[in-house]
Amino acid sequence: MSYDSTNIFAKILRGEIPCGKVYEDQHALAFHDIAPAAPLHVLVIPKGAYSSFADFMARATPVEVHGFFAAVAKVAAQENGTADFRLISNNGEGAGQTVHHFHVHVLAGRPMGGLLGE
Ligand code: 5GP
């Protein structure tokens, strides 16, 4: 899927709509999910225009990839200390992706159950 810059996370990156920011650096922005699925539910997004994980891995530079995933680790440590957490990235609508700017969900604070939370 090609990148559509009218998506809600692009608007958040441009400062057009507010978010509950928890972390930002040159590579990534992290903020609270508007509909949290766990006591801690933060979204981490790259600053670049990538529609999905696959698109990010296909087009981002190694510096961007490392910078982004380093930011995910920093967010998890900052928001959750050393406690257990889950990372999710839905890749494509069939996998449940609803916002087409690549993002990783960081979830923690309750038992996660099975792989799909059942
Ligand atoms: P996806 O379904 O694409 O994996 O995840 C998209 C996530 O974005 C959902 O968990 C949804 O609650 C969250 N979300 C959608 N719109 C907004 C918004 O305007 N602000 C914030 N903070 N989160 C949003």
Backbone and ligand atoms as CSV (ligand in chain L), in Angstrom:
chain,resi,resn,atom,element,x,y,z
A,1,MET,N,N,0.848,-1.197,0.000
A,1,MET,CA,C,0.000,0.000,0.000
A,1,MET,C,C,0.882,1.246,0.000
A,2,SER,N,N,0.585,2.181,-0.888
A,2,SER,CA,C,1.366,3.418,-0.898
A,2,SER,C,C,0.962,4.288,0.298
A,3,TYR,N,N,1.872,5.167,0.676
A,3,TYR,CA,C,1.658,5.967,1.879
A,3,TYR,C,C,0.676,7.102,1.609
A,4,ASP,N,N,-0.321,7.230,2.486
A,4,ASP,CA,C,-1.321,8.297,2.386
A,4,ASP,C,C,-1.089,9.269,3.552
A,5,SER,N,N,-0.609,10.459,3.230
A,5,SER,CA,C,-0.200,11.404,4.278
A,5,SER,C,C,-1.379,12.044,5.007
A,6,THR,N,N,-2.609,11.624,4.676
A,6,THR,CA,C,-3.767,12.128,5.433
A,6,THR,C,C,-4.102,11.211,6.611
A,7,ASN,N,N,-3.316,10.139,6.824
A,7,ASN,CA,C,-3.634,9.237,7.939
A,7,ASN,C,C,-3.442,9.955,9.286
A,8,ILE,N,N,-4.109,9.421,10.307
A,8,ILE,CA,C,-4.183,10.122,11.603
A,8,ILE,C,C,-2.810,10.261,12.262
A,9,PHE,N,N,-1.922,9.300,12.071
A,9,PHE,CA,C,-0.608,9.411,12.716
A,9,PHE,C,C,0.265,10.438,11.983
A,10,ALA,N,N,0.084,10.576,10.681
A,10,ALA,CA,C,0.788,11.641,9.956
A,10,ALA,C,C,0.339,12.998,10.480
A,11,LYS,N,N,-0.955,13.118,10.786
A,11,LYS,CA,C,-1.474,14.383,11.331
A,11,LYS,C,C,-0.889,14.634,12.723
A,12,ILE,N,N,-0.748,13.571,13.518
A,12,ILE,CA,C,-0.124,13.720,14.837
A,12,ILE,C,C,1.335,14.151,14.671
A,13,LEU,N,N,2.061,13.530,13.742
A,13,LEU,CA,C,3.467,13.896,13.523
A,13,LEU,C,C,3.607,15.361,13.100
A,14,ARG,N,N,2.661,15.836,12.310
A,14,ARG,CA,C,2.717,17.227,11.838
A,14,ARG,C,C,2.205,18.214,12.895
A,15,GLY,N,N,1.710,17.673,14.031
A,15,GLY,CA,C,1.203,18.535,15.089
A,15,GLY,C,C,-0.189,19.075,14.812
A,16,GLU,N,N,-0.884,18.464,13.855
A,16,GLU,CA,C,-2.222,18.963,13.490
A,16,GLU,C,C,-3.290,18.496,14.459
A,17,ILE,N,N,-3.045,17.350,15.111
A,17,ILE,CA,C,-3.941,16.910,16.173
A,17,ILE,C,C,-3.084,16.490,17.368
A,18,PRO,N,N,-3.627,16.625,18.584
A,18,PRO,CA,C,-2.819,16.353,19.781
A,18,PRO,C,C,-2.649,14.868,20.047
A,19,CYS,N,N,-1.660,14.551,20.857
A,19,CYS,CA,C,-1.486,13.179,21.327
A,19,CYS,C,C,-0.889,13.247,22.729
A,20,GLY,N,N,-1.021,12.166,23.461
A,20,GLY,CA,C,-0.416,12.073,24.786
A,20,GLY,C,C,1.009,11.567,24.657
A,21,LYS,N,N,1.905,12.476,24.317
A,21,LYS,CA,C,3.297,12.084,24.017
A,21,LYS,C,C,4.022,11.578,25.256
A,22,VAL,N,N,4.740,10.478,25.096
A,22,VAL,CA,C,5.568,9.971,26.199
A,22,VAL,C,C,7.052,9.996,25.844
A,23,TYR,N,N,7.371,10.062,24.541
A,23,TYR,CA,C,8.782,10.019,24.133
A,23,TYR,C,C,8.894,10.539,22.703
A,24,GLU,N,N,9.996,11.217,22.429
A,24,GLU,CA,C,10.273,11.650,21.051
A,24,GLU,C,C,11.770,11.782,20.871
A,25,ASP,N,N,12.274,11.342,19.741
A,25,ASP,CA,C,13.649,11.630,19.342
A,25,ASP,C,C,13.666,11.822,17.832
A,26,GLN,N,N,14.848,11.840,17.235
A,26,GLN,CA,C,14.919,12.149,15.793
A,26,GLN,C,C,14.278,11.070,14.934
A,27,HIS,N,N,14.147,9.861,15.471
A,27,HIS,CA,C,13.636,8.743,14.679
A,27,HIS,C,C,12.190,8.390,14.957
A,28,ALA,N,N,11.704,8.692,16.151
A,28,ALA,CA,C,10.422,8.122,16.570
A,28,ALA,C,C,9.654,9.060,17.485
A,29,LEU,N,N,8.336,8.848,17.486
A,29,LEU,CA,C,7.429,9.524,18.420
A,29,LEU,C,C,6.596,8.431,19.075
A,30,ALA,N,N,6.382,8.556,20.396
A,30,ALA,CA,C,5.572,7.576,21.117
A,30,ALA,C,C,4.504,8.303,21.923
A,31,PHE,N,N,3.299,7.726,21.912
A,31,PHE,CA,C,2.162,8.373,22.592
A,31,PHE,C,C,1.157,7.306,23.004
A,32,HIS,N,N,0.294,7.683,23.957
A,32,HIS,CA,C,-0.707,6.748,24.461
A,32,HIS,C,C,-1.754,6.444,23.390
A,33,ASP,N,N,-2.120,5.162,23.279
A,33,ASP,CA,C,-3.219,4.780,22.388
A,33,ASP,C,C,-4.519,5.384,22.909
A,34,ILE,N,N,-5.352,5.858,21.986
A,34,ILE,CA,C,-6.600,6.523,22.379
A,34,ILE,C,C,-7.607,5.532,22.955
A,35,ALA,N,N,-7.448,4.259,22.660
A,35,ALA,CA,C,-8.362,3.210,23.152
A,35,ALA,C,C,-7.513,2.089,23.749
A,36,PRO,N,N,-6.972,2.317,24.957
A,36,PRO,CA,C,-5.983,1.363,25.488
A,36,PRO,C,C,-6.553,-0.024,25.718
A,37,ALA,N,N,-5.780,-1.026,25.317
A,37,ALA,CA,C,-6.154,-2.426,25.492
A,37,ALA,C,C,-5.489,-3.034,26.717
A,38,ALA,N,N,-4.700,-2.243,27.437
A,38,ALA,CA,C,-3.994,-2.696,28.634
A,38,ALA,C,C,-3.665,-1.443,29.446
A,39,PRO,N,N,-3.338,-1.606,30.738
A,39,PRO,CA,C,-3.000,-0.425,31.549
A,39,PRO,C,C,-1.894,0.438,30.917
A,40,LEU,N,N,-0.916,-0.209,30.309
A,40,LEU,CA,C,0.051,0.524,29.488
A,40,LEU,C,C,-0.179,0.144,28.030
A,41,HIS,N,N,-0.501,1.122,27.211
A,41,HIS,CA,C,-0.684,0.883,25.767
A,41,HIS,C,C,-0.174,2.123,25.034
A,42,VAL,N,N,1.069,2.009,24.618
A,42,VAL,CA,C,1.737,3.113,23.929
A,42,VAL,C,C,1.991,2.693,22.486
A,43,LEU,N,N,1.846,3.648,21.576
A,43,LEU,CA,C,2.174,3.438,20.168
A,43,LEU,C,C,3.486,4.134,19.864
A,44,VAL,N,N,4.363,3.450,19.161
A,44,VAL,CA,C,5.634,4.045,18.731
A,44,VAL,C,C,5.623,4.089,17.213
A,45,ILE,N,N,5.862,5.269,16.656
A,45,ILE,CA,C,5.821,5.435,15.199
A,45,ILE,C,C,7.126,6.056,14.716
A,46,PRO,N,N,7.577,5.663,13.522
A,46,PRO,CA,C,8.758,6.318,12.963
A,46,PRO,C,C,8.400,7.705,12.438
A,47,LYS,N,N,9.385,8.572,12.366
A,47,LYS,CA,C,9.143,9.919,11.837
A,47,LYS,C,C,8.960,9.913,10.319
A,48,GLY,N,N,9.521,8.905,9.660
A,48,GLY,CA,C,9.416,8.811,8.211
A,48,GLY,C,C,8.058,8.288,7.766
A,49,ALA,N,N,7.787,8.431,6.462
A,49,ALA,CA,C,6.493,8.075,5.884
A,49,ALA,C,C,6.516,6.627,5.387
A,50,TYR,N,N,6.145,5.714,6.275
A,50,TYR,CA,C,6.110,4.283,5.958
A,50,TYR,C,C,4.741,3.737,6.336
A,51,SER,N,N,4.135,2.990,5.427
A,51,SER,CA,C,2.744,2.592,5.641
A,51,SER,C,C,2.595,1.371,6.543
A,52,SER,N,N,3.635,0.547,6.656
A,52,SER,CA,C,3.522,-0.713,7.402
A,52,SER,C,C,4.924,-1.176,7.804
A,53,PHE,N,N,4.980,-2.223,8.608
A,53,PHE,CA,C,6.275,-2.826,8.951
A,53,PHE,C,C,7.018,-3.246,7.685
A,54,ALA,N,N,6.298,-3.908,6.774
A,54,ALA,CA,C,6.962,-4.380,5.550
A,54,ALA,C,C,7.517,-3.208,4.741
A,55,ASP,N,N,6.733,-2.137,4.638
A,55,ASP,CA,C,7.185,-0.955,3.902
A,55,ASP,C,C,8.403,-0.333,4.596
A,56,PHE,N,N,8.358,-0.283,5.925
A,56,PHE,CA,C,9.483,0.267,6.695
A,56,PHE,C,C,10.749,-0.541,6.441
A,57,MET,N,N,10.642,-1.852,6.517
A,57,MET,CA,C,11.826,-2.687,6.346
A,57,MET,C,C,12.333,-2.671,4.902
A,58,ALA,N,N,11.433,-2.411,3.952
A,58,ALA,CA,C,11.846,-2.371,2.547
A,58,ALA,C,C,12.546,-1.068,2.189
A,59,ARG,N,N,12.142,0.046,2.820
A,59,ARG,CA,C,12.609,1.347,2.339
A,59,ARG,C,C,13.431,2.158,3.331
A,60,ALA,N,N,13.319,1.865,4.625
A,60,ALA,CA,C,14.049,2.659,5.615
A,60,ALA,C,C,15.533,2.302,5.585
A,61,THR,N,N,16.368,3.270,5.958
A,61,THR,CA,C,17.809,3.016,6.037
A,61,THR,C,C,18.111,2.209,7.308
A,62,PRO,N,N,19.275,1.555,7.350
A,62,PRO,CA,C,19.654,0.859,8.577
A,62,PRO,C,C,19.674,1.782,9.797
A,63,VAL,N,N,20.077,3.021,9.610
A,63,VAL,CA,C,20.083,3.977,10.732
A,63,VAL,C,C,18.656,4.232,11.226
A,64,GLU,N,N,17.724,4.374,10.287
A,64,GLU,CA,C,16.320,4.582,10.688
A,64,GLU,C,C,15.766,3.355,11.396
A,65,VAL,N,N,16.079,2.172,10.855
A,65,VAL,CA,C,15.548,0.942,11.461
A,65,VAL,C,C,16.089,0.788,12.875
A,66,HIS,N,N,17.400,0.958,13.027
A,66,HIS,CA,C,17.977,0.834,14.365
A,66,HIS,C,C,17.450,1.918,15.292
A,67,GLY,N,N,17.376,3.135,14.783
A,67,GLY,CA,C,16.893,4.235,15.616
A,67,GLY,C,C,15.476,4.005,16.085
A,68,PHE,N,N,14.639,3.491,15.196
A,68,PHE,CA,C,13.244,3.242,15.568
A,68,PHE,C,C,13.148,2.171,16.642
A,69,PHE,N,N,13.800,1.024,16.420
A,69,PHE,CA,C,13.650,-0.060,17.392
A,69,PHE,C,C,14.375,0.251,18.708
A,70,ALA,N,N,15.416,1.051,18.652
A,70,ALA,CA,C,16.035,1.531,19.896
A,70,ALA,C,C,15.047,2.401,20.667
A,71,ALA,N,N,14.263,3.196,19.940
A,71,ALA,CA,C,13.255,4.032,20.595
A,71,ALA,C,C,12.172,3.160,21.235
A,72,VAL,N,N,11.763,2.086,20.558
A,72,VAL,CA,C,10.775,1.168,21.152
A,72,VAL,C,C,11.307,0.632,22.483
A,73,ALA,N,N,12.560,0.237,22.514
A,73,ALA,CA,C,13.160,-0.283,23.749
A,73,ALA,C,C,13.206,0.795,24.830
A,74,LYS,N,N,13.545,2.006,24.444
A,74,LYS,CA,C,13.589,3.098,25.424
A,74,LYS,C,C,12.205,3.370,25.998
A,75,VAL,N,N,11.200,3.351,25.147
A,75,VAL,CA,C,9.825,3.598,25.601
A,75,VAL,C,C,9.391,2.514,26.576
A,76,ALA,N,N,9.669,1.259,26.245
A,76,ALA,CA,C,9.283,0.161,27.136
A,76,ALA,C,C,9.966,0.318,28.489
A,77,ALA,N,N,11.246,0.634,28.490
A,77,ALA,CA,C,11.973,0.791,29.753
A,77,ALA,C,C,11.478,2.012,30.526
A,78,GLN,N,N,11.242,3.101,29.816
A,78,GLN,CA,C,10.788,4.343,30.462
A,78,GLN,C,C,9.407,4.179,31.092
A,79,GLU,N,N,8.503,3.508,30.368
A,79,GLU,CA,C,7.107,3.428,30.809
A,79,GLU,C,C,6.814,2.212,31.676
A,80,ASN,N,N,7.688,1.191,31.602
A,80,ASN,CA,C,7.350,-0.101,32.219
A,80,ASN,C,C,8.486,-0.689,33.024
A,81,GLY,N,N,9.605,0.022,33.136
A,81,GLY,CA,C,10.740,-0.477,33.902
A,81,GLY,C,C,11.245,-1.794,33.339
A,82,THR,N,N,11.430,-2.753,34.248
A,82,THR,CA,C,11.919,-4.063,33.806
A,82,THR,C,C,10.794,-5.101,33.746
A,83,ALA,N,N,9.552,-4.647,33.905
A,83,ALA,CA,C,8.424,-5.589,33.889
A,83,ALA,C,C,8.186,-6.130,32.476
A,84,ASP,N,N,7.416,-7.210,32.407
A,84,ASP,CA,C,7.151,-7.850,31.119
A,84,ASP,C,C,6.235,-6.988,30.249
A,85,PHE,N,N,6.387,-7.121,28.965
A,85,PHE,CA,C,5.557,-6.357,28.027
A,85,PHE,C,C,5.410,-7.131,26.734
A,86,ARG,N,N,4.463,-6.677,25.911
A,86,ARG,CA,C,4.217,-7.294,24.603
A,86,ARG,C,C,4.333,-6.235,23.516
A,87,LEU,N,N,4.956,-6.597,22.395
A,87,LEU,CA,C,5.003,-5.748,21.204
A,87,LEU,C,C,4.108,-6.359,20.144
A,88,ILE,N,N,3.323,-5.502,19.474
A,88,ILE,CA,C,2.475,-5.948,18.362
A,88,ILE,C,C,2.632,-4.952,17.226
A,89,SER,N,N,2.735,-5.457,15.996
A,89,SER,CA,C,2.597,-4.595,14.826
A,89,SER,C,C,1.718,-5.320,13.814
A,90,ASN,N,N,0.530,-4.796,13.589
A,90,ASN,CA,C,-0.383,-5.368,12.605
A,90,ASN,C,C,0.052,-4.889,11.221
A,91,ASN,N,N,0.343,-5.838,10.344
A,91,ASN,CA,C,0.858,-5.513,9.006
A,91,ASN,C,C,-0.217,-5.809,7.960
A,92,GLY,N,N,-0.969,-4.764,7.594
A,92,GLY,CA,C,-2.024,-4.940,6.597
A,92,GLY,C,C,-3.389,-5.136,7.240
A,93,GLU,N,N,-4.415,-4.794,6.469
A,93,GLU,CA,C,-5.780,-4.816,7.005
A,93,GLU,C,C,-6.197,-6.207,7.445
A,94,GLY,N,N,-5.729,-7.224,6.744
A,94,GLY,CA,C,-6.067,-8.596,7.112
A,94,GLY,C,C,-5.521,-8.993,8.470
A,95,ALA,N,N,-4.485,-8.290,8.902
A,95,ALA,CA,C,-3.885,-8.541,10.213
A,95,ALA,C,C,-4.434,-7.597,11.280
A,96,GLY,N,N,-5.347,-6.707,10.872
A,96,GLY,CA,C,-5.951,-5.794,11.843
A,96,GLY,C,C,-5.411,-4.383,11.810
A,97,GLN,N,N,-4.559,-4.058,10.827
A,97,GLN,CA,C,-4.023,-2.690,10.771
A,97,GLN,C,C,-5.112,-1.722,10.324
A,98,THR,N,N,-5.331,-0.691,11.123
A,98,THR,CA,C,-6.362,0.299,10.796
A,98,THR,C,C,-5.780,1.672,10.473
A,99,VAL,N,N,-4.567,1.941,10.951
A,99,VAL,CA,C,-3.896,3.203,10.639
A,99,VAL,C,C,-2.661,2.865,9.819
A,100,HIS,N,N,-2.594,3.447,8.616
A,100,HIS,CA,C,-1.569,3.009,7.671
A,100,HIS,C,C,-0.328,3.900,7.698
A,101,HIS,N,N,0.159,4.093,8.926
A,101,HIS,CA,C,1.512,4.610,9.189
A,101,HIS,C,C,2.100,3.589,10.152
A,102,PHE,N,N,3.244,2.991,9.784
A,102,PHE,CA,C,3.833,1.914,10.592
A,102,PHE,C,C,3.866,2.285,12.067
A,103,HIS,N,N,3.469,1.350,12.906
A,103,HIS,CA,C,3.519,1.571,14.348
A,103,HIS,C,C,3.679,0.251,15.070
A,104,VAL,N,N,4.281,0.355,16.251
A,104,VAL,CA,C,4.401,-0.781,17.163
A,104,VAL,C,C,3.606,-0.443,18.422
A,105,HIS,N,N,2.747,-1.380,18.818
A,105,HIS,CA,C,2.026,-1.256,20.084
A,105,HIS,C,C,2.923,-1.814,21.191
A,106,VAL,N,N,3.070,-1.070,22.284
A,106,VAL,CA,C,3.742,-1.556,23.492
A,106,VAL,C,C,2.659,-1.717,24.558
A,107,LEU,N,N,2.462,-2.963,24.985
A,107,LEU,CA,C,1.365,-3.293,25.905
A,107,LEU,C,C,1.927,-3.934,27.163
A,108,ALA,N,N,1.383,-3.526,28.324
A,108,ALA,CA,C,1.844,-4.111,29.586
A,108,ALA,C,C,0.848,-3.771,30.682
A,109,GLY,N,N,1.058,-4.382,31.840
A,109,GLY,CA,C,0.280,-4.021,33.016
A,109,GLY,C,C,-0.831,-4.976,33.359
A,110,ARG,N,N,-1.025,-6.006,32.549
A,110,ARG,CA,C,-1.989,-7.056,32.882
A,110,ARG,C,C,-1.515,-8.344,32.248
A,111,PRO,N,N,-2.011,-9.485,32.746
A,111,PRO,CA,C,-1.640,-10.743,32.085
A,111,PRO,C,C,-2.106,-10.709,30.632
A,112,MET,N,N,-1.223,-11.083,29.721
A,112,MET,CA,C,-1.533,-10.977,28.289
A,112,MET,C,C,-2.228,-12.214,27.746
A,113,GLY,N,N,-2.210,-13.311,28.476
A,113,GLY,CA,C,-2.873,-14.509,27.986
A,113,GLY,C,C,-2.151,-15.097,26.800
A,114,GLY,N,N,-2.912,-15.733,25.906
A,114,GLY,CA,C,-2.316,-16.391,24.744
A,114,GLY,C,C,-1.822,-15.391,23.725
A,115,LEU,N,N,-1.336,-15.899,22.633
A,115,LEU,CA,C,-0.697,-15.058,21.627
A,115,LEU,C,C,-1.619,-13.929,21.152
A,116,LEU,N,N,-2.899,-14.241,20.970
A,116,LEU,CA,C,-3.838,-13.247,20.488
A,116,LEU,C,C,-4.699,-12.687,21.611
A,117,GLY,N,N,-4.270,-12.891,22.862
A,117,GLY,CA,C,-4.931,-12.290,24.001
A,117,GLY,C,C,-6.223,-12.978,24.403
A,118,GLU,N,N,-6.453,-14.193,23.891
A,118,GLU,CA,C,-7.698,-14.898,24.249
A,118,GLU,C,C,-7.594,-15.487,25.639
L,1,5GP,P1,P,-3.780,-0.772,14.359
L,1,5GP,O1,O,-5.209,-1.262,14.442
L,1,5GP,O2,O,-3.555,-0.032,13.052
L,1,5GP,O3,O,-2.755,-1.809,14.643
L,1,5GP,O4,O,-3.629,0.277,15.537
L,1,5GP,C1,C,-4.091,1.583,15.440
L,1,5GP,C2,C,-4.249,2.083,16.846
L,1,5GP,O5,O,-4.363,3.494,16.793
L,1,5GP,C3,C,-5.508,1.576,17.572
L,1,5GP,O6,O,-5.116,0.864,18.741
L,1,5GP,C4,C,-6.295,2.854,17.881
L,1,5GP,O7,O,-6.921,2.821,19.152
L,1,5GP,C5,C,-5.231,3.924,17.797
L,1,5GP,N1,N,-5.715,5.225,17.384
L,1,5GP,C6,C,-6.575,5.505,16.360
L,1,5GP,N2,N,-6.764,6.814,16.245
L,1,5GP,C7,C,-6.005,7.393,17.212
L,1,5GP,C8,C,-5.790,8.760,17.582
L,1,5GP,O8,O,-6.334,9.712,17.016
L,1,5GP,N3,N,-4.943,8.988,18.637
L,1,5GP,C9,C,-4.321,7.962,19.291
L,1,5GP,N4,N,-3.506,8.278,20.299
L,1,5GP,N5,N,-4.502,6.669,18.964
L,1,5GP,C10,C,-5.339,6.392,17.933
